[in-house]
Amino acid sequence: MKFTKRIFVITFLIIAQASSAYAAEPIGKRIVLKKGMVLLLSEKHTIPMVTINMAIKAGSTAEPEDKAGLASITASLLMQGTKRRTASRISSEIDFVGGSLSVSGGDDFATAGLRVLKKDIRIGLDLLSDVLMDPVFDQKEIDRKVSEALAEIQRQKEEPNVVAGEAFEKAVFGKNAYGRTSEDVATYLPKLTRQDILAFYSARYNPKNAIIAVVGDVTEKEITSLLNEYFKAWQGKELALPAPVPPPDVAKNIIVKIDKNITQANINMGHLGISRGNPDYYAVMIMNYILGGGGFSSRLMDNIRDNKGLAYDVHSMFSAQKEPGAFTVGIQTKNESANDVIAEVFKEIRRIQTEPVSDSELADAKAYLTGSFPLRMDTYAKIAGMLASIEIYDLGLDYPQKYPGLINSVTKEDILRVAKKYLLPDRMVIVVVANQERAKLKF
């Protein structure tokens, strides 16, 4: 317990240091290790702690089209036993030093995280390298994870917001990996074999597929020596990812009605958006902040919630990843208000496409996005996540210095231009999970 308390106290002390220094110098260094793993290092010597964030090209975009869920379940099994340790031993060893260790799946990457005090860095790296390099994939653990996943999928069928979200993603992305749903996973998991997992692990988990971001009380010489030591036996070569399946071409508005006996309609509406590498990313981010991403200061919230009282929550977002993600507007409203809410969303989209935003709207959006940026680096974990993102999206280690300029250079003309280009009110997917008899949809 005393070790855990020390970690908590140390974490609070990081905030002032990270937020005040983020713009003074490059966020870190980039080093390629002997095995080809890319290291992003940010030395922080005030606090005797080390945080590691790893991104491995082993997300769902790397799995075969007919094996939805393979990447996620492979990642979840890495912590369930190695050649040297059982799952309980892994847990007890990291708990004993008051640290944390985790591995999880994702769309583009699997991620692994480690947090330990400086004095325990060897224990942490021994555990991290062990789970990544020597998992056993015991059949009993595979069966247990499959059962847990299927039970969770069954439970989520009762969640209207989950049902709406998955139906929306399927309609927008089709057979693209970003559109794989829990139903796809549930279809495949009963067919899952240990050989499937071994084959995926062998192909995707290797140093040339890995980025490791390290933040904390270590020098470049120390951490490169330690990583080369603990990962020296990690073998493998980088393989090209499967070619992405193109999302379907939505040529007109499509409505998907799902009938549930509920009082609140759950609505997701939108279309294919942009990738993180799109040069218009920052203009789109500001435009979306004004439209529906800015909470109570956004137009959608002001109109639909505050002025008309039609919904408790309404928001919009662009999910920008390696490949184009989705533009989504999410709303919960009374069944009887569904038509009015959808009409108002269309109205606000067309307004931001035809009328320049006001000076105050643009200034407020810029002030928030630049002012809140240091909070994205106010802990070691956030800095490590930022470093990984910088490498993944090729942003450059001077990204924190460039960011305010990228935001502040956006003009009202840019907002109008990207709204016309990237908002598609005549090619929307509209998913409505509701009591359809009461909603009486007209769209």
C-alpha positions, 0 to 999 in steps of 0.5 A: 500500500505504501508504494502505491501512495508514493506513486499517487503523491508523485503523480500530482507533483508532475502537473506543474512541471509538465504544463509550464515547460511544454513549450520551452524545448522539444518534447523529447528525443527519437532513437532507433534501437538495435532491434529496430524499435523506435524509442521516444524519450523525454527525460524528467529528473525531478520525480523518481518515476518512469512511465512507458507507453508502447504502440504496436502495429497489431490492432484490428486493422492488422487482422484478417477480414474474416477474423474480427476480434482476433487482435483484441483477444490476442492483446488481452491474453498477453497478461494471462501467463508467460513461460516464466510467470502465471497471470497471478504472479504477473499481477502480484509482482507489479502490485508489490512495487506499487506500479501498473502494467497493462496491454490492450487492443485498438483499431490501429495499434495494440498498446502496452503501458508500464509505470514504476518508480525509478528504483524498480525500472528493472522489475518493470522492464522484466515484466513488460518484456516477458508479457510481450515476448513470451506469452503462452496462450494457454487454452484455458485462458483463451476459452475464458477470454472468449466466454467473457467477450461473448457475455459482454457482447450479449450485455451490450445488446441492451445498451441503446447507445452501443446499438446505435454506435455499432449500426452507424459504424457498420453503415459508414465503414462497411467491411473496412476494419473500422466498421467491425462490430461486436456482432462480427466478433461474436460470429468469429470467436466461437471459431477461434483457435489457438493457432489463429492467435499464435499466427497473429502474434508471430506476424505482428508482435516484433520490435520493428512494429513497435514504438516505445515512449519513455518519460521519467527519471532515466538518461538516454544511455540508461534507457537504451542500455536497458531496452537493448538488454531486456528486448534483445531476444525479441525477433521478427520483421516488419510486415505490411498491413493488409490493404484497407477495404474501401468504405462504401460510397454513400451517395444519398442520405440513408436512414437505419431504423432500429426498434426498441421499447425505450423512452429516449431515442438514440441518434447517430448521424454522420459520414466518412470523415478525415485522417489525422494526416489530412492538412486540413485537420486543424481547420476541421477541428476548429470548425467542429468545435464551433459546430458541436464539439465545444460543449455548451459553447457549440452551436448544436448545444446552444440551439437544440438543448438550450434554446429548444430544450429538445435534448439533454446532450448533443455533440459532434466529432471527427474521429481522425485516425491513420485512415479516415474515421467518421464524422458523427453527431450524437443525440439523445432525445425523446422519441417524439422529438427525433424528427425535430432534432434531426432537422435542426442538426441539418439546419446547423450543418448547412448554416456553418457551410454558408455563413462565416462564423463570427469573430468571437466564435473563432476566437473562443475556439482558438483560445480553448484549443490552445489554452487546454493543450498543456493539459494534454501533457500534465502527467508522465502518462499523457506525455508518453501518449503524446510522444507515441502520437507524434511518431505515429502521425509524423508530427515532429518532436517540436509539435508542442511548439508548432501547435499554437501556430497551427491553430491560430493560423486558421481563418474564417475563410478556412472554416467555411471552406472545410465545412463545405468540403468535409460536411456532407448533409446530402450523404449522411447515415442516420441511425435511430434506435427508438420506439419507432411507433412513437418516433414516426420518422419522416426521413 
